[in-house]
Amino acid sequence: MAKPERYGQPDGDAELRAYAAIVAQTFAGDIQSFDEWVRAFGLENLRILRGDGVLAGLTIYRMGQFFGGRSVPTWGIAGVAVPPELRGGGLGRELMAANLAEQFEHGPALATLYPAVPELYRSLGWEFAGVRCSLRMRLADLPRDAGGIEIRPATIADDALIRDIYTRRHRHESGCLDRSERIWERVRRAPKDTPVGGYLALRDGTPVGYLLYLQKRDVPGRFAFDIAVRDLVAVDADATRAMLAFLARHRSVAREITLVASPHDPLLRELMRTQEVPTELQMAWMLRIVCVKDALEARGYSPHVSAKLRITLLDDTLPGNAGHWSFELADGQMRATQGGKGGATLDVRGLAALYAGHHSPAELRAAGLLTGKNDGDSALAAMFAGPAPWMPDFF
Ligand SMILES: CC(C)(COP(=O)(O)OP(=O)(O)OC[C@H]1O[C@@H](n2cnc3c(N)ncnc32)[C@H](O)[C@@H]1OP(=O)(O)O)[C@@H](O)C(=O)NCCC(=O)NCCS
């Protein structure tokens, strides 16, 4: 029998359980829950390195990410883990490099993750490309006028409506996930004994927003609980205000809310009754442009920008991306063609930050990720101009 490859899917239940045990140890959880978590992904979404047993592993969320109004296929990478006794010996890098090579060959145009060790991912061509921002507010400070918008409990029958509102609201933002089934499950999943509320906002019977939230008592025995909003998504400001006013109705029994919003969200203006909106947590996610041609041609662009330039791209990990490129944008469609010569030199990490709209060419020059001729910088800036990238999800 042929020896199994060093990198690949778990070869059945024993390897799956071995990876689940590594994840449980790594992320300080119980083996039973992590076994269920890993199993739910299915073997096709798990990757391991094997040697004398399972040495390392990761999980894949297959989904999309919105850029320029279009959903670009991406793999969200999570559960990257090496047992402590094997750390620092190059296994993490080997696993991630093998995964990128697989993606380049067969997979999506992009990969995205929340890094615990940014340097590991940077060394493989990833770069910070957007944020996730959690805000904490006192319920007493929220607006109280629902403005004639009806809020009613959501049921499972409203699922398609909820997803439609999510997509309408987030499609034209940069970096928000085109959520897969597994990401929707994460949004809805609640710890045991934590009630989840789901509500729809309607104007004259037409859905204009939805709300998913948990009621959490962090301090046992305390009377008041806190509200953790998973999704507060509205198609306009009136619907946002109405849902905040709905949350404010919990203020006799709840003290504070946390909600996840873009740092630039117009929602913030609704919250700024106290002038200060404390950020409880800001995390940054990284992006990897896995296949330059597919990534550039799949995203959306402004139909009002026509520009053409040449670039020399540096990519040591995926040499198929490296070398001379021509980027030509017209009528909202990019054509990325390999060949030619000339132009500035751009590191693939810089391309990720530019692609997402996280950094401008001037910032990339300051970071040393864009060097050489600068006569194409204004064209690059115009091509990739867009809203500041963020996403509401953590995975
Ligand atoms: C992070 C992890 C997967 C890296 O695997 P590893 O086999 O230990 O890493 P490698 O030996 O391949 O190191 C590669 C690079 O990662 C970075 N790195 C690794 N461990 C690190 C640590 N503890 N702190 C900071 N950087 C670290 C370094 O840049 C290192 O490069 P260098 O050796 O040239 O300095 C592993 O340490 C682990 O499982 N940690 C706990 C879980 C975790 O943090 N997962 C990541 C979630 S995104």
The ligand as a Gaussian input file, in Angstrom:
#p B3LYP/6-31G(d) Opt

LIG

0 1
 C        1.097000      29.102000      15.897000
 C        1.566000      27.707000      15.604000
 C        0.527000      27.007000      14.693000
 C        2.903000      27.790000      14.860000
 O        3.374000      26.522000      14.605000
 P        4.936000      26.174000      14.910000
 O        5.207000      24.853000      14.312000
 O        5.177000      26.343000      16.355000
 O        5.633000      27.356000      14.099000
 P        6.951000      27.293000      13.227000
 O        8.028000      26.564000      13.973000
 O        6.613000      26.806000      11.873000
 O        7.326000      28.848000      13.194000
 C        7.029000      29.647000      12.099000
 C        6.992000      31.103000      12.507000
 O        5.832000      31.349000      13.294000
 C        6.101000      32.379000      14.234000
 N        5.828000      31.817000      15.552000
 C        5.758000      30.514000      15.886000
 N        5.421000      30.391000      17.180000
 C        5.279000      31.622000      17.673000
 C        4.950000      32.135000      18.942000
 N        4.669000      31.339000      19.976000
 N        4.878000      33.475000      19.101000
 C        5.145000      34.289000      18.051000
 N        5.481000      33.842000      16.816000
 C        5.555000      32.528000      16.640000
 C        7.540000      32.777000      14.039000
 O        7.539000      33.889000      13.142000
 C        8.145000      31.584000      13.364000
 O        9.204000      31.925000      12.525000
 P       10.722000      31.906000      13.055000
 O       10.929000      30.541000      13.621000
 O       11.486000      32.170000      11.818000
 O       10.796000      32.979000      14.084000
 C        1.781000      26.854000      16.897000
 O        2.750000      27.497000      17.682000
 C        0.518000      26.669000      17.689000
 O       -0.184000      25.698000      17.512000
 N        0.220000      27.620000      18.603000
 C       -0.980000      27.592000      19.406000
 C       -2.221000      27.794000      18.564000
 C       -2.198000      29.055000      17.721000
 O       -1.769000      30.103000      18.157000
 N       -2.691000      28.885000      16.500000
 C       -2.712000      29.934000      15.529000
 C       -4.100000      30.407000      15.364000
 S       -4.152000      31.581000      14.048000

